[in-house]
Amino acid sequence: MSSTPAPAPAIGDRPPPTFRQKAGFFAMIFGMFMAILDVQIVASSLADIQAGLSASVEEISWIQTSYLIAEVVMIPLSGALARILSTRVMFSIAALGFTIFSFLCSLATSLEAMIVARTLQGFFAGAMIPSIFSTAYTMFPRSSMGKVSVVIGLVATMGPTIGPTLGGFITQTLGWHWLFNVNIVPGLIIAATVWSCIDVDKPEPAYLRGLDLPGLVALAISLGTLNYVLEEGPREDWFEDQTIFRLAVLSAVSGCVFFWRAFTYRQPIVELRAFADRNFALGCFFSFVVGIGLFGSVYLTPLFLAQVRDYSALDIGIIMMVTGAFQFSVAPLVGTLSTRLDLRLMLAFGFSLFCFALYLNSFLTAESSYWEFFVPQAVRGVSLMFCFVPVNRLALGTLPPDKLKNGAGLYNLMRNLGGAMGLAVINTLLVDRGAHHLSYLTENLTLSRPQVQAYIDRLSERLGDGLAGDPELAAMKILFQLAQREALVLSFNDCLLLIGLTFGAALVFMPLVKKPRD
């Protein structure tokens, strides 16, 4: 007859970590930063990589897509791997694998080689992200979680924000290969430090014997195909494309198989019972919304500056730095407040402030530049810290220790899925709203209107000298291009406003969050 295991000590009873443990934990945080950063570090340099690999515009997007798909598949599996191998072994292997495949990315001479290397790089990156959260709640006493959550929140939100800035600078000064080579030395140091300093749990190899392989395969297929559909759907007109339709069906079917296994198998690959905790379920929902805002805003701003303003990668990075600078400056304040204020009020304030920031950002014009972006970016930077720190503690702070690893994986998965779904909706809206605005504008650009005819006449007169073709036809073409540009600007404004409204709508669920224990 086996004895009943002693209950785990309360987090508040845990002694502070030693210097050695802190060194290992901060190495893990930097590893998470690298994993998150590498999603966006290539965003402003895709044209350079495209030229280096002789790829088409459509093909080069797979450099980001392959990484994201692999990362999303790996994140929910990290809890089971950490349990089988221990956090120390799993994170060290993940950091080493991430480093090796970063180096292989820099050596790639073809698109195919790059996609394979990026997929495996993203797979190892996905193992590093969730373990930070479970390790923090295992290692630190509750009294320290305010400061620890601020550090984690700053790193998790700064990665996507400064990715385009750092990537543009590296590419412009050293070349695109160094986007991946910069990971080599830090990655080796992180792997060695975590291996030497982290010892928060013991491996459970017996867990492997009852591993739900059908559930594992179903989860990987469902998440992988779902992410592909979300990434490629807007470009392929969604279910009009047979490949997208079939993969969507495959994702739904395999998802059903996974849920069936999760609720019927004695040892599921992902423990979904964590969602029985109301705060965890609501925290995952809010994390999903944060993912929409974080990835959506970071995606839209560089895209607008590149397509409408024709800015260089470095110029885009300089504007994007505003958000990061304000995140960093407000972090100490958020850490202090998180120990003194009701976390629910902080989260409501953060969501309201993010909504306001996107509202301010939704009045773009074709002439918008640094100062037009400054205030919205600054407000967004402040709001992100007020969003991420409370939601992290509200979601994971009430879970028992035995559910933290799987819970951290699910929590992070929701943020990434929010980002993926948000980007899919954004890309679709950019096309649909752009066509709507262009139709409206062109309906009013008829020669029967005196103002339009007068503009065409003046432009034709200026173009007449030295123009080989018909000046009036050339003037009308320029006018149509201006209408296209204005329609694009209006569609960006629509998308930014929709993201802001999503944060506003999420506030409806805030009263359902329970106040966590002190």
Contacts in CASP RR format, 6 or more apart in sequence:
PFRMAT RR
TARGET T0000
AUTHOR 0000-0000-0000
METHOD contacts of the structure
MODEL  1
MSSTPAPAPAIGDRPPPTFRQKAGFFAMIFGMFMAILDVQIVASSLADIQ
AGLSASVEEISWIQTSYLIAEVVMIPLSGALARILSTRVMFSIAALGFTI
FSFLCSLATSLEAMIVARTLQGFFAGAMIPSIFSTAYTMFPRSSMGKVSV
VIGLVATMGPTIGPTLGGFITQTLGWHWLFNVNIVPGLIIAATVWSCIDV
DKPEPAYLRGLDLPGLVALAISLGTLNYVLEEGPREDWFEDQTIFRLAVL
SAVSGCVFFWRAFTYRQPIVELRAFADRNFALGCFFSFVVGIGLFGSVYL
TPLFLAQVRDYSALDIGIIMMVTGAFQFSVAPLVGTLSTRLDLRLMLAFG
FSLFCFALYLNSFLTAESSYWEFFVPQAVRGVSLMFCFVPVNRLALGTLP
PDKLKNGAGLYNLMRNLGGAMGLAVINTLLVDRGAHHLSYLTENLTLSRP
QVQAYIDRLSERLGDGLAGDPELAAMKILFQLAQREALVLSFNDCLLLIG
LTFGAALVFMPLVKKPRD
8 400 0 8 1.000
8 401 0 8 1.000
8 402 0 8 1.000
10 142 0 8 1.000
11 137 0 8 1.000
11 140 0 8 1.000
11 141 0 8 1.000
11 142 0 8 1.000
11 145 0 8 1.000
11 397 0 8 1.000
12 141 0 8 1.000
12 142 0 8 1.000
12 143 0 8 1.000
13 141 0 8 1.000
14 139 0 8 1.000
14 140 0 8 1.000
14 141 0 8 1.000
14 142 0 8 1.000
15 141 0 8 1.000
16 140 0 8 1.000
16 141 0 8 1.000
16 144 0 8 1.000
17 25 0 8 1.000
17 139 0 8 1.000
17 140 0 8 1.000
20 196 0 8 1.000
20 197 0 8 1.000
21 139 0 8 1.000
21 197 0 8 1.000
21 198 0 8 1.000
21 199 0 8 1.000
23 193 0 8 1.000
23 197 0 8 1.000
24 193 0 8 1.000
24 194 0 8 1.000
24 196 0 8 1.000
24 197 0 8 1.000
24 198 0 8 1.000
25 135 0 8 1.000
25 136 0 8 1.000
25 139 0 8 1.000
25 197 0 8 1.000
25 198 0 8 1.000
27 189 0 8 1.000
27 190 0 8 1.000
27 193 0 8 1.000
27 194 0 8 1.000
27 197 0 8 1.000
28 91 0 8 1.000
28 128 0 8 1.000
28 131 0 8 1.000
28 132 0 8 1.000
28 135 0 8 1.000
28 190 0 8 1.000
28 194 0 8 1.000
28 198 0 8 1.000
29 132 0 8 1.000
29 151 0 8 1.000
29 152 0 8 1.000
29 155 0 8 1.000
30 155 0 8 1.000
30 186 0 8 1.000
30 190 0 8 1.000
31 95 0 8 1.000
31 98 0 8 1.000
31 128 0 8 1.000
31 186 0 8 1.000
31 187 0 8 1.000
31 190 0 8 1.000
32 128 0 8 1.000
32 129 0 8 1.000
32 132 0 8 1.000
32 152 0 8 1.000
32 155 0 8 1.000
32 156 0 8 1.000
33 155 0 8 1.000
33 158 0 8 1.000
33 159 0 8 1.000
34 98 0 8 1.000
34 125 0 8 1.000
34 128 0 8 1.000
34 183 0 8 1.000
34 186 0 8 1.000
34 187 0 8 1.000
34 190 0 8 1.000
35 71 0 8 1.000
35 98 0 8 1.000
35 122 0 8 1.000
35 125 0 8 1.000
35 126 0 8 1.000
35 128 0 8 1.000
35 129 0 8 1.000
36 125 0 8 1.000
36 129 0 8 1.000
36 155 0 8 1.000
36 156 0 8 1.000
36 159 0 8 1.000
36 160 0 8 1.000
37 159 0 8 1.000
37 160 0 8 1.000
37 162 0 8 1.000
37 163 0 8 1.000
37 166 0 8 1.000
38 67 0 8 1.000
38 102 0 8 1.000
38 121 0 8 1.000
38 122 0 8 1.000
38 125 0 8 1.000
38 183 0 8 1.000
39 64 0 8 1.000
39 67 0 8 1.000
39 68 0 8 1.000
39 71 0 8 1.000
39 160 0 8 1.000
40 159 0 8 1.000
40 160 0 8 1.000
40 163 0 8 1.000
40 164 0 8 1.000
40 298 0 8 1.000
41 163 0 8 1.000
41 164 0 8 1.000
41 166 0 8 1.000
41 167 0 8 1.000
41 170 0 8 1.000
41 179 0 8 1.000
42 49 0 8 1.000
42 63 0 8 1.000
42 64 0 8 1.000
42 167 0 8 1.000
42 176 0 8 1.000
42 179 0 8 1.000
43 64 0 8 1.000
43 163 0 8 1.000
43 164 0 8 1.000
43 167 0 8 1.000
43 299 0 8 1.000
43 302 0 8 1.000
44 163 0 8 1.000
44 164 0 8 1.000
44 165 0 8 1.000
44 167 0 8 1.000
44 168 0 8 1.000
44 171 0 8 1.000
44 302 0 8 1.000
44 313 0 8 1.000
44 316 0 8 1.000
44 317 0 8 1.000
45 167 0 8 1.000
45 168 0 8 1.000
45 170 0 8 1.000
45 171 0 8 1.000
45 176 0 8 1.000
45 179 0 8 1.000
45 313 0 8 1.000
46 60 0 8 1.000
46 61 0 8 1.000
46 63 0 8 1.000
46 64 0 8 1.000
48 171 0 8 1.000
48 175 0 8 1.000
48 176 0 8 1.000
49 55 0 8 1.000
49 60 0 8 1.000
49 63 0 8 1.000
49 114 0 8 1.000
49 176 0 8 1.000
50 56 0 8 1.000
50 57 0 8 1.000
50 59 0 8 1.000
50 60 0 8 1.000
52 176 0 8 1.000
53 60 0 8 1.000
53 108 0 8 1.000
53 109 0 8 1.000
53 110 0 8 1.000
53 111 0 8 1.000
53 114 0 8 1.000
54 110 0 8 1.000
54 111 0 8 1.000
55 111 0 8 1.000
58 235 0 8 1.000
59 111 0 8 1.000
60 111 0 8 1.000
61 231 0 8 1.000
62 111 0 8 1.000
62 115 0 8 1.000
62 118 0 8 1.000
63 114 0 8 1.000
63 115 0 8 1.000
63 118 0 8 1.000
65 227 0 8 1.000
65 228 0 8 1.000
65 231 0 8 1.000
65 232 0 8 1.000
66 115 0 8 1.000
66 118 0 8 1.000
66 119 0 8 1.000
66 122 0 8 1.000
67 118 0 8 1.000
67 119 0 8 1.000
67 121 0 8 1.000
67 122 0 8 1.000
67 125 0 8 1.000
68 122 0 8 1.000
68 227 0 8 1.000
68 231 0 8 1.000
68 416 0 8 1.000
68 420 0 8 1.000
69 119 0 8 1.000
69 223 0 8 1.000
69 224 0 8 1.000
69 227 0 8 1.000
69 228 0 8 1.000
69 231 0 8 1.000
70 118 0 8 1.000
70 119 0 8 1.000
70 120 0 8 1.000
70 121 0 8 1.000
70 122 0 8 1.000
70 123 0 8 1.000
70 125 0 8 1.000
70 126 0 8 1.000
71 122 0 8 1.000
71 123 0 8 1.000
71 125 0 8 1.000
71 126 0 8 1.000
71 129 0 8 1.000
71 416 0 8 1.000
72 223 0 8 1.000
72 224 0 8 1.000
72 227 0 8 1.000
72 413 0 8 1.000
72 416 0 8 1.000
72 417 0 8 1.000
72 420 0 8 1.000
73 123 0 8 1.000
73 219 0 8 1.000
73 220 0 8 1.000
73 223 0 8 1.000
73 224 0 8 1.000
73 227 0 8 1.000
74 122 0 8 1.000
74 123 0 8 1.000
74 124 0 8 1.000
74 125 0 8 1.000
74 126 0 8 1.000
74 127 0 8 1.000
75 126 0 8 1.000
75 127 0 8 1.000
75 129 0 8 1.000
75 130 0 8 1.000
75 409 0 8 1.000
75 412 0 8 1.000
75 413 0 8 1.000
75 416 0 8 1.000
76 219 0 8 1.000
76 223 0 8 1.000
76 269 0 8 1.000
76 270 0 8 1.000
76 406 0 8 1.000
76 409 0 8 1.000
76 410 0 8 1.000
76 413 0 8 1.000
77 127 0 8 1.000
77 216 0 8 1.000
77 219 0 8 1.000
77 220 0 8 1.000
77 269 0 8 1.000
77 270 0 8 1.000
78 90 0 8 1.000
78 126 0 8 1.000
78 127 0 8 1.000
78 129 0 8 1.000
78 130 0 8 1.000
78 131 0 8 1.000
78 405 0 8 1.000
78 408 0 8 1.000
78 409 0 8 1.000
79 130 0 8 1.000
79 131 0 8 1.000
79 134 0 8 1.000
79 405 0 8 1.000
79 406 0 8 1.000
79 407 0 8 1.000
79 408 0 8 1.000
79 409 0 8 1.000
80 207 0 8 1.000
80 211 0 8 1.000
80 269 0 8 1.000
80 270 0 8 1.000
80 406 0 8 1.000
81 90 0 8 1.000
81 127 0 8 1.000
82 90 0 8 1.000
82 91 0 8 1.000
82 131 0 8 1.000
82 134 0 8 1.000
82 201 0 8 1.000
82 405 0 8 1.000
83 201 0 8 1.000
83 203 0 8 1.000
83 204 0 8 1.000
83 207 0 8 1.000
83 405 0 8 1.000
84 203 0 8 1.000
84 204 0 8 1.000
84 205 0 8 1.000
84 207 0 8 1.000
84 208 0 8 1.000
84 211 0 8 1.000
85 93 0 8 1.000
85 203 0 8 1.000
86 201 0 8 1.000
86 202 0 8 1.000
86 203 0 8 1.000
87 131 0 8 1.000
87 134 0 8 1.000
87 135 0 8 1.000
87 198 0 8 1.000
87 200 0 8 1.000
87 201 0 8 1.000
87 405 0 8 1.000
88 194 0 8 1.000
88 195 0 8 1.000
88 198 0 8 1.000
88 199 0 8 1.000
88 200 0 8 1.000
88 201 0 8 1.000
89 195 0 8 1.000
89 203 0 8 1.000
90 127 0 8 1.000
90 131 0 8 1.000
91 127 0 8 1.000
91 128 0 8 1.000
91 131 0 8 1.000
91 194 0 8 1.000
91 198 0 8 1.000
92 191 0 8 1.000
92 192 0 8 1.000
92 194 0 8 1.000
92 195 0 8 1.000
93 124 0 8 1.000
93 127 0 8 1.000
93 191 0 8 1.000
94 124 0 8 1.000
94 125 0 8 1.000
94 126 0 8 1.000
94 127 0 8 1.000
94 128 0 8 1.000
95 124 0 8 1.000
95 128 0 8 1.000
95 187 0 8 1.000
95 190 0 8 1.000
95 191 0 8 1.000
95 194 0 8 1.000
96 187 0 8 1.000
96 188 0 8 1.000
96 191 0 8 1.000
97 120 0 8 1.000
97 121 0 8 1.000
97 124 0 8 1.000
98 121 0 8 1.000
98 122 0 8 1.000
98 124 0 8 1.000
98 125 0 8 1.000
98 128 0 8 1.000
98 183 0 8 1.000
98 187 0 8 1.000
99 183 0 8 1.000
99 184 0 8 1.000
99 187 0 8 1.000
99 188 0 8 1.000
99 191 0 8 1.000
101 117 0 8 1.000
101 118 0 8 1.000
101 120 0 8 1.000
101 121 0 8 1.000
101 122 0 8 1.000
101 124 0 8 1.000
102 121 0 8 1.000
102 180 0 8 1.000
102 181 0 8 1.000
102 183 0 8 1.000
102 184 0 8 1.000
103 180 0 8 1.000
103 181 0 8 1.000
103 183 0 8 1.000
103 184 0 8 1.000
104 113 0 8 1.000
104 117 0 8 1.000
104 120 0 8 1.000
104 121 0 8 1.000
105 114 0 8 1.000
105 117 0 8 1.000
105 118 0 8 1.000
105 121 0 8 1.000
105 180 0 8 1.000
106 177 0 8 1.000
106 178 0 8 1.000
106 179 0 8 1.000
106 180 0 8 1.000
106 181 0 8 1.000
107 113 0 8 1.000
108 114 0 8 1.000
108 117 0 8 1.000
129 409 0 8 1.000
129 412 0 8 1.000
130 405 0 8 1.000
130 407 0 8 1.000
130 408 0 8 1.000
130 409 0 8 1.000
130 411 0 8 1.000
130 412 0 8 1.000
130 413 0 8 1.000
131 405 0 8 1.000
131 408 0 8 1.000
132 152 0 8 1.000
132 408 0 8 1.000
133 152 0 8 1.000
133 392 0 8 1.000
133 396 0 8 1.000
133 404 0 8 1.000
133 408 0 8 1.000
133 409 0 8 1.000
133 411 0 8 1.000
133 412 0 8 1.000
134 396 0 8 1.000
134 404 0 8 1.000
134 405 0 8 1.000
134 407 0 8 1.000
134 408 0 8 1.000
135 198 0 8 1.000
135 200 0 8 1.000
136 145 0 8 1.000
136 148 0 8 1.000
136 149 0 8 1.000
136 152 0 8 1.000
137 145 0 8 1.000
137 396 0 8 1.000
137 397 0 8 1.000
137 399 0 8 1.000
137 401 0 8 1.000
137 404 0 8 1.000
138 200 0 8 1.000
138 201 0 8 1.000
138 401 0 8 1.000
138 404 0 8 1.000
139 200 0 8 1.000
140 148 0 8 1.000
142 517 0 8 1.000
142 518 0 8 1.000
143 339 0 8 1.000
145 393 0 8 1.000
145 397 0 8 1.000
146 335 0 8 1.000
146 338 0 8 1.000
146 339 0 8 1.000
146 389 0 8 1.000
146 393 0 8 1.000
147 335 0 8 1.000
149 335 0 8 1.000
149 338 0 8 1.000
149 389 0 8 1.000
149 392 0 8 1.000
149 393 0 8 1.000
150 331 0 8 1.000
150 332 0 8 1.000
150 334 0 8 1.000
150 335 0 8 1.000
150 338 0 8 1.000
150 385 0 8 1.000
150 389 0 8 1.000
151 331 0 8 1.000
152 392 0 8 1.000
153 385 0 8 1.000
153 388 0 8 1.000
153 389 0 8 1.000
153 392 0 8 1.000
154 327 0 8 1.000
154 328 0 8 1.000
154 331 0 8 1.000
154 385 0 8 1.000
156 388 0 8 1.000
157 294 0 8 1.000
157 327 0 8 1.000
157 381 0 8 1.000
157 384 0 8 1.000
157 385 0 8 1.000
157 388 0 8 1.000
158 324 0 8 1.000
158 327 0 8 1.000
158 328 0 8 1.000
160 294 0 8 1.000
160 295 0 8 1.000
160 298 0 8 1.000
161 298 0 8 1.000
161 320 0 8 1.000
161 323 0 8 1.000
161 324 0 8 1.000
161 327 0 8 1.000
161 381 0 8 1.000
161 384 0 8 1.000
162 320 0 8 1.000
162 321 0 8 1.000
162 324 0 8 1.000
163 320 0 8 1.000
164 298 0 8 1.000
164 302 0 8 1.000
164 313 0 8 1.000
164 316 0 8 1.000
164 317 0 8 1.000
164 320 0 8 1.000
165 316 0 8 1.000
165 317 0 8 1.000
165 318 0 8 1.000
165 320 0 8 1.000
165 321 0 8 1.000
167 179 0 8 1.000
167 313 0 8 1.000
168 313 0 8 1.000
168 314 0 8 1.000
168 316 0 8 1.000
168 317 0 8 1.000
169 314 0 8 1.000
169 317 0 8 1.000
170 176 0 8 1.000
170 178 0 8 1.000
170 179 0 8 1.000
170 182 0 8 1.000
171 178 0 8 1.000
171 179 0 8 1.000
171 313 0 8 1.000
172 312 0 8 1.000
172 313 0 8 1.000
172 314 0 8 1.000
207 267 0 8 1.000
210 266 0 8 1.000
210 267 0 8 1.000
211 267 0 8 1.000
211 269 0 8 1.000
212 261 0 8 1.000
212 265 0 8 1.000
212 267 0 8 1.000
212 268 0 8 1.000
212 269 0 8 1.000
214 257 0 8 1.000
214 261 0 8 1.000
215 257 0 8 1.000
215 258 0 8 1.000
215 261 0 8 1.000
215 262 0 8 1.000
215 265 0 8 1.000
215 268 0 8 1.000
215 269 0 8 1.000
216 269 0 8 1.000
217 254 0 8 1.000
218 254 0 8 1.000
218 255 0 8 1.000
218 257 0 8 1.000
218 258 0 8 1.000
218 261 0 8 1.000
219 254 0 8 1.000
219 255 0 8 1.000
219 258 0 8 1.000
219 269 0 8 1.000
219 270 0 8 1.000
221 250 0 8 1.000
221 251 0 8 1.000
221 254 0 8 1.000
221 255 0 8 1.000
222 251 0 8 1.000
222 252 0 8 1.000
222 254 0 8 1.000
222 255 0 8 1.000
222 257 0 8 1.000
222 258 0 8 1.000
223 251 0 8 1.000
223 413 0 8 1.000
224 251 0 8 1.000
225 247 0 8 1.000
225 248 0 8 1.000
225 250 0 8 1.000
225 251 0 8 1.000
225 254 0 8 1.000
226 248 0 8 1.000
226 251 0 8 1.000
226 420 0 8 1.000
227 420 0 8 1.000
228 247 0 8 1.000
229 244 0 8 1.000
229 247 0 8 1.000
229 248 0 8 1.000
229 251 0 8 1.000
229 424 0 8 1.000
230 420 0 8 1.000
230 421 0 8 1.000
230 423 0 8 1.000
230 424 0 8 1.000
231 420 0 8 1.000
231 423 0 8 1.000
231 424 0 8 1.000
232 244 0 8 1.000
233 241 0 8 1.000
233 244 0 8 1.000
233 424 0 8 1.000
233 427 0 8 1.000
233 428 0 8 1.000
234 424 0 8 1.000
234 427 0 8 1.000
234 428 0 8 1.000
234 431 0 8 1.000
235 427 0 8 1.000
236 243 0 8 1.000
236 244 0 8 1.000
238 244 0 8 1.000
238 428 0 8 1.000
239 245 0 8 1.000
239 248 0 8 1.000
258 269 0 8 1.000
258 270 0 8 1.000
259 272 0 8 1.000
261 268 0 8 1.000
261 269 0 8 1.000
262 268 0 8 1.000
262 269 0 8 1.000
262 270 0 8 1.000
262 271 0 8 1.000
262 272 0 8 1.000
263 272 0 8 1.000
270 406 0 8 1.000
270 410 0 8 1.000
271 403 0 8 1.000
271 406 0 8 1.000
271 407 0 8 1.000
272 410 0 8 1.000
273 403 0 8 1.000
274 280 0 8 1.000
274 399 0 8 1.000
274 403 0 8 1.000
274 406 0 8 1.000
274 407 0 8 1.000
274 410 0 8 1.000
275 281 0 8 1.000
275 284 0 8 1.000
275 410 0 8 1.000
277 398 0 8 1.000
277 399 0 8 1.000
277 403 0 8 1.000
278 512 0 8 1.000
278 513 0 8 1.000
278 514 0 8 1.000
279 394 0 8 1.000
279 395 0 8 1.000
279 397 0 8 1.000
279 398 0 8 1.000
279 513 0 8 1.000
279 514 0 8 1.000
279 516 0 8 1.000
280 395 0 8 1.000
280 396 0 8 1.000
280 398 0 8 1.000
280 399 0 8 1.000
280 407 0 8 1.000
280 411 0 8 1.000
282 394 0 8 1.000
282 395 0 8 1.000
282 509 0 8 1.000
282 512 0 8 1.000
282 513 0 8 1.000
283 391 0 8 1.000
283 394 0 8 1.000
283 395 0 8 1.000
283 411 0 8 1.000
283 513 0 8 1.000
284 395 0 8 1.000
284 410 0 8 1.000
284 411 0 8 1.000
284 414 0 8 1.000
285 414 0 8 1.000
285 506 0 8 1.000
285 509 0 8 1.000
286 347 0 8 1.000
286 351 0 8 1.000
286 387 0 8 1.000
286 391 0 8 1.000
286 394 0 8 1.000
286 395 0 8 1.000
286 506 0 8 1.000
286 509 0 8 1.000
287 391 0 8 1.000
287 395 0 8 1.000
287 411 0 8 1.000
287 412 0 8 1.000
287 414 0 8 1.000
287 415 0 8 1.000
288 414 0 8 1.000
288 415 0 8 1.000
288 417 0 8 1.000
288 418 0 8 1.000
289 351 0 8 1.000
289 418 0 8 1.000
289 502 0 8 1.000
289 503 0 8 1.000
289 506 0 8 1.000
290 384 0 8 1.000
290 387 0 8 1.000
290 388 0 8 1.000
290 391 0 8 1.000
290 415 0 8 1.000
291 415 0 8 1.000
291 416 0 8 1.000
291 418 0 8 1.000
291 419 0 8 1.000
291 422 0 8 1.000
292 418 0 8 1.000
292 419 0 8 1.000
292 421 0 8 1.000
292 422 0 8 1.000
292 499 0 8 1.000
292 502 0 8 1.000
293 354 0 8 1.000
293 358 0 8 1.000
293 419 0 8 1.000
293 422 0 8 1.000
293 499 0 8 1.000
293 500 0 8 1.000
293 502 0 8 1.000
293 503 0 8 1.000
294 384 0 8 1.000
294 415 0 8 1.000
294 419 0 8 1.000
295 418 0 8 1.000
295 419 0 8 1.000
295 420 0 8 1.000
295 422 0 8 1.000
295 423 0 8 1.000
296 419 0 8 1.000
296 422 0 8 1.000
296 423 0 8 1.000
296 426 0 8 1.000
296 499 0 8 1.000
297 358 0 8 1.000
297 361 0 8 1.000
297 380 0 8 1.000
297 496 0 8 1.000
297 499 0 8 1.000
298 320 0 8 1.000
299 423 0 8 1.000
299 426 0 8 1.000
300 426 0 8 1.000
300 492 0 8 1.000
300 495 0 8 1.000
300 496 0 8 1.000
301 316 0 8 1.000
301 319 0 8 1.000
301 320 0 8 1.000
301 361 0 8 1.000
301 373 0 8 1.000
301 377 0 8 1.000
302 316 0 8 1.000
302 317 0 8 1.000
302 320 0 8 1.000
303 492 0 8 1.000
304 364 0 8 1.000
304 368 0 8 1.000
304 489 0 8 1.000
304 492 0 8 1.000
305 311 0 8 1.000
305 315 0 8 1.000
305 316 0 8 1.000
305 319 0 8 1.000
306 316 0 8 1.000
307 488 0 8 1.000
308 364 0 8 1.000
308 366 0 8 1.000
308 485 0 8 1.000
308 488 0 8 1.000
308 489 0 8 1.000
308 492 0 8 1.000
309 366 0 8 1.000
309 368 0 8 1.000
309 369 0 8 1.000
311 319 0 8 1.000
318 370 0 8 1.000
319 370 0 8 1.000
319 373 0 8 1.000
319 377 0 8 1.000
320 377 0 8 1.000
322 373 0 8 1.000
322 374 0 8 1.000
322 377 0 8 1.000
322 378 0 8 1.000
322 381 0 8 1.000
323 377 0 8 1.000
323 378 0 8 1.000
323 380 0 8 1.000
323 381 0 8 1.000
323 384 0 8 1.000
324 381 0 8 1.000
326 377 0 8 1.000
326 378 0 8 1.000
326 379 0 8 1.000
326 380 0 8 1.000
326 381 0 8 1.000
326 382 0 8 1.000
327 381 0 8 1.000
327 382 0 8 1.000
327 384 0 8 1.000
327 385 0 8 1.000
330 381 0 8 1.000
330 382 0 8 1.000
330 385 0 8 1.000
330 386 0 8 1.000
331 385 0 8 1.000
334 346 0 8 1.000
334 385 0 8 1.000
334 386 0 8 1.000
334 389 0 8 1.000
335 389 0 8 1.000
337 346 0 8 1.000
338 346 0 8 1.000
338 389 0 8 1.000
338 390 0 8 1.000
338 393 0 8 1.000
342 515 0 8 1.000
343 390 0 8 1.000
343 393 0 8 1.000
343 394 0 8 1.000
343 515 0 8 1.000
343 516 0 8 1.000
344 390 0 8 1.000
344 394 0 8 1.000
344 510 0 8 1.000
344 513 0 8 1.000
344 515 0 8 1.000
346 386 0 8 1.000
346 389 0 8 1.000
346 390 0 8 1.000
347 386 0 8 1.000
347 387 0 8 1.000
347 390 0 8 1.000
347 391 0 8 1.000
347 394 0 8 1.000
347 510 0 8 1.000
347 513 0 8 1.000
348 507 0 8 1.000
348 510 0 8 1.000
349 386 0 8 1.000
350 383 0 8 1.000
350 386 0 8 1.000
350 387 0 8 1.000
350 390 0 8 1.000
351 383 0 8 1.000
351 387 0 8 1.000
351 503 0 8 1.000
351 504 0 8 1.000
351 506 0 8 1.000
351 507 0 8 1.000
351 510 0 8 1.000
352 503 0 8 1.000
352 504 0 8 1.000
352 507 0 8 1.000
353 379 0 8 1.000
353 382 0 8 1.000
353 383 0 8 1.000
353 386 0 8 1.000
354 380 0 8 1.000
354 383 0 8 1.000
354 384 0 8 1.000
354 387 0 8 1.000
354 500 0 8 1.000
354 503 0 8 1.000
355 500 0 8 1.000
355 501 0 8 1.000
355 503 0 8 1.000
355 504 0 8 1.000
356 379 0 8 1.000
356 383 0 8 1.000
357 376 0 8 1.000
357 377 0 8 1.000
357 379 0 8 1.000
357 380 0 8 1.000
357 381 0 8 1.000
357 383 0 8 1.000
357 500 0 8 1.000
358 376 0 8 1.000
358 380 0 8 1.000
358 496 0 8 1.000
358 497 0 8 1.000
358 499 0 8 1.000
358 500 0 8 1.000
358 503 0 8 1.000
359 497 0 8 1.000
359 500 0 8 1.000
360 375 0 8 1.000
360 376 0 8 1.000
360 379 0 8 1.000
361 373 0 8 1.000
361 376 0 8 1.000
361 377 0 8 1.000
361 380 0 8 1.000
361 496 0 8 1.000
362 493 0 8 1.000
362 494 0 8 1.000
362 496 0 8 1.000
362 497 0 8 1.000
363 493 0 8 1.000
364 372 0 8 1.000
364 489 0 8 1.000
364 492 0 8 1.000
364 493 0 8 1.000
364 496 0 8 1.000
365 372 0 8 1.000
365 489 0 8 1.000
366 485 0 8 1.000
366 486 0 8 1.000
366 489 0 8 1.000
392 411 0 8 1.000
393 516 0 8 1.000
394 513 0 8 1.000
394 516 0 8 1.000
395 411 0 8 1.000
396 404 0 8 1.000
396 407 0 8 1.000
396 408 0 8 1.000
396 411 0 8 1.000
397 516 0 8 1.000
398 514 0 8 1.000
398 516 0 8 1.000
398 517 0 8 1.000
399 407 0 8 1.000
425 498 0 8 1.000
426 495 0 8 1.000
426 499 0 8 1.000
429 491 0 8 1.000
429 494 0 8 1.000
429 495 0 8 1.000
429 498 0 8 1.000
430 488 0 8 1.000
430 491 0 8 1.000
430 492 0 8 1.000
430 495 0 8 1.000
431 491 0 8 1.000
433 490 0 8 1.000
433 491 0 8 1.000
433 494 0 8 1.000
433 495 0 8 1.000
434 487 0 8 1.000
434 488 0 8 1.000
434 490 0 8 1.000
434 491 0 8 1.000
435 487 0 8 1.000
437 486 0 8 1.000
437 487 0 8 1.000
437 490 0 8 1.000
437 491 0 8 1.000
438 483 0 8 1.000
438 484 0 8 1.000
438 487 0 8 1.000
441 483 0 8 1.000
441 486 0 8 1.000
441 487 0 8 1.000
442 480 0 8 1.000
442 483 0 8 1.000
445 452 0 8 1.000
445 479 0 8 1.000
445 480 0 8 1.000
445 483 0 8 1.000
446 452 0 8 1.000
447 453 0 8 1.000
447 456 0 8 1.000
452 479 0 8 1.000
455 475 0 8 1.000
455 479 0 8 1.000
456 472 0 8 1.000
456 475 0 8 1.000
456 476 0 8 1.000
456 479 0 8 1.000
459 471 0 8 1.000
459 475 0 8 1.000
459 478 0 8 1.000
459 479 0 8 1.000
460 471 0 8 1.000
460 472 0 8 1.000
460 474 0 8 1.000
460 475 0 8 1.000
461 471 0 8 1.000
463 471 0 8 1.000
463 474 0 8 1.000
463 475 0 8 1.000
464 471 0 8 1.000
467 474 0 8 1.000
END
